Amino acid sequence: MTPVMQLSGITKRFPGVIANDGIDFDLAEGEIHALLGENGAGKTTLMDIIYGLLRPDEGEIRVRGQLCHLRSPLDALARGIGMVHQHFMLVSTLTVAENIMLGQELTRGPFLAPREASRRIAQVSSQYGIDVHPSYEVSQLSVGEQQRVEILRLLYRGAEILILDEPTAVITPPEAESLFCTLASMRRLGKSVIFISHKLKEVMAISDRVTVLRRGKVVGTVRTGETDERQLAQMMVGRDVVLSVARSGEGQPPGAVVAELRGLQVQGDRGNLAVKGVDLALRAGEIVGVAGVDGNGQPELAESLAGLRRPCGGQMLIRGEDATKRDALQLAGCGLRYVPADRTARGAVPSLSVADNAVLKSHRERPYSRYGILNHPAIRRFAQQLVEDYDVRCPSVEAPAASLSGGNLQKLILGRETASRADILIVEHPTRGLDVSATEYVRRLLLSQADAGTAVLLISADLEEVLALSDRVAVMHDGRFVYEAPRESVDLGTLGLAMAGLEQARGRDCTEL
Amino acid sequence: MYRALKTRLGAGSGAGGEQRPGWRPPADLIPVAAVLLAFMAGAGLIALAGVSPLRAYANLLLGAFGSRNAIAETLVKTTPLLLAGLGTAVAFRGRIVNIGAEGQILMGAVGATYVGLYMGQLTPVAGILLAITTGFVLGALWVGIAAALKLRFGASELITTLMLNYIAIELVGFLIAGPWKDPKAFNPFTALIAPAVRLPVLMSGTRLHAGIILALLATAVLSYVLRHTVYGFQLGVVGANPKAASYSGIHNSRVILGTMLLSGGLAGLAGVSELAGLHYRLLGGLSAGYGYTAIAIALLGRGKPFGVLAAAFLFAALTVGGDGMQQSSAVPVQVVMIIEGLLLLFVLGSEVFRARRKLADSKREGA
């Protein structure tokens, strides 16, 4: 049987680097083919080529046996190739139906035919089990729902080959579950999917075959049923990887309470109460993990701890002193460090240099500045040291932070936050979107911080991560801690229920809209 | 291929030369090439007007630099454009759109006039320093109104600074027709300011005055401040990423307030310089739209003080030389305005190539 799509010898060079080096790849009908590789392995370049955004320097693309030159995404779409990017291409002020129709409007004479369109959308969505409301405005939808709209739009346009670029990086675990159901029904209906990821578990769960890329080359293509996570990880990184960095049981007993929350209440962006009374004690040398589905008050909790959002009730104590009203700068002075979830929008300034980002907080202090005048040599020296100590791969400390991969940027931020004495370290989704080796590095760093006596608060949607690293585990749901236990006595069933209970509450919210 | 060709066009037409793989002209040549292209497009227009472009451009150059007086006039024009351009550019750095330089220039001139009319008994140095300070403060206070409205009520400074221009224009009109009107004159303007408050002439027989020194000094100081001070660093962070700024403990509103005041103060200095260096009295039409040209100059200078200097100088030379070109080669002066417009289009358009190169670089480094 001829494959739906076949790539042979695809090579793409950028100045100074070969992003794709003689890549062979084929996709069968009704197959979910995972493309696995670390950041910078060339996955995105390859997909940009298939989608007509980049032209290969060498090699050919055949779709259903026919040689084709894709010059633009429109060319690709015309041949049934559709792509769902990590950043969705939706118009947020239009409805779901309007977004799906966009560019291919159904008309009756000079007028749009919205009812006809809605009917066809409903037909396609029931076929694939994609649950969306055509009349909702996109701005009202969650990220996962927006992703469904993107997929639906491509199917509506008759895409036969779907490229999903790290689709689970941005959505919650339950949303990922429903995405996988959709993918399964697409496979049943003969559609082909290229699934880009660096999460081994997902790849094992959903794909039929896996192709692993490393440094622009294909390491190999294997049947999912004939491999395991360890082998894939090894192919990806090129060496054996310790898949689970975990807290050893015999750590020292936790020290004194460094920070304490008493009935903390925090408002969200829409004036709602996002944190509804949280009690928590952080002890020196202890890692407290907060699990839970995104959007249950975790970002508000982290921001209020970091002094970026003033609590509207309750108290925050640092070493027994009331710190509720302190701002970010004062809290940093108390030894509080914060690694935010959003690396490029909050944790760093991508357009500034690595060196500037290294002193984002400490630029006011000696030796980096004196009487308001910056000391550039000292800043550069510090950045150089940071880059070496934390293994940040960058062309130079003068390069813009935007040129760093996600993992290296995260190392830079973590390095900046932990380079000077950290008493309290708040980390939010520290390994989200990072590849295997960067994840391993970050987790080790968190453990060593705790061993050095820092009180660590780890907020993560990755349950495995929370369980592996934490001494105590809490589950946050609807602004409250609904479950708390020391790691040894965590009951997965109860914990799962706490998170599943969340799902019901969310479902109710949706119907009330 | 198409993309490669375009990149070469954008970046390399000025440099020409070999296309060894891996060799690329430095990124700084991109705006220079854009300026050259704009002049080439302008040459086409001049040819359409039936005049030899080479002759017209020769006359343009002669008009701007052909004599001692021409050079002096070009520098005289550079001064207000540079000061107001710096003010607008520093605001752009913090993503603040201050399009009220026109009003701030006028308020600066009002400040200098007050000193010149009512505090004339000072020694020359003290008089000039006092006029400069008063003009700076008044320009700053004028934009301070917009700053207060922005920080307190979230009012867009784009609108408030523009509206404040009209208020300033009418205020000047009121002053020169009413309380400050020269009693001995028929026309609405004030009496001449005291000699102690006038900026000295630098080149005898020309109008070139010490305002250019003030402007160049301001350029150098601002460049230093932006690059080497904590304030300059914080402004860069606030402009690039306000969320990261508050995360780093930088008080966004303080930085924005300070920057707006600085921006208005610099434009106010342009008013001081025009008044105390050129006109010696407050009169209508004192600014001649410098505040609006300053926006184009700040954009052209890419928000960098020395870039603004180059842009202000270029615009001044075009304006002064344009007069010469009209007189000696019968090219309508409007062509100069079109060339100014083309300059903006080409230079801002060339940003695409710069951005694309940045993207390519980051891909290369990231991969």
Interface residues (C-beta under 8 A of the other chain):
Chain A: F14 P15 G16 V17 A19 N39 G40 G42 T45 G216 A306 G307 L308 D327 A328 L329 A332 Y338 P340 D342 A345 R346 G347 A348 V349 P350 S351 L352 D356 L360 K361 H363 R364 S369 G372 I373 L374 H376 C394 P395 A399 P400 A402 S403 L404 S405
Chain B: G22 R24 R227 H228 T229 V230 Y231 G232 F233 Q234 G236 V237 A240 N241 K243 A244 S246 Y247 S248 G249 K358 A360 D361 S362 K363 R364 E365 G366 A367
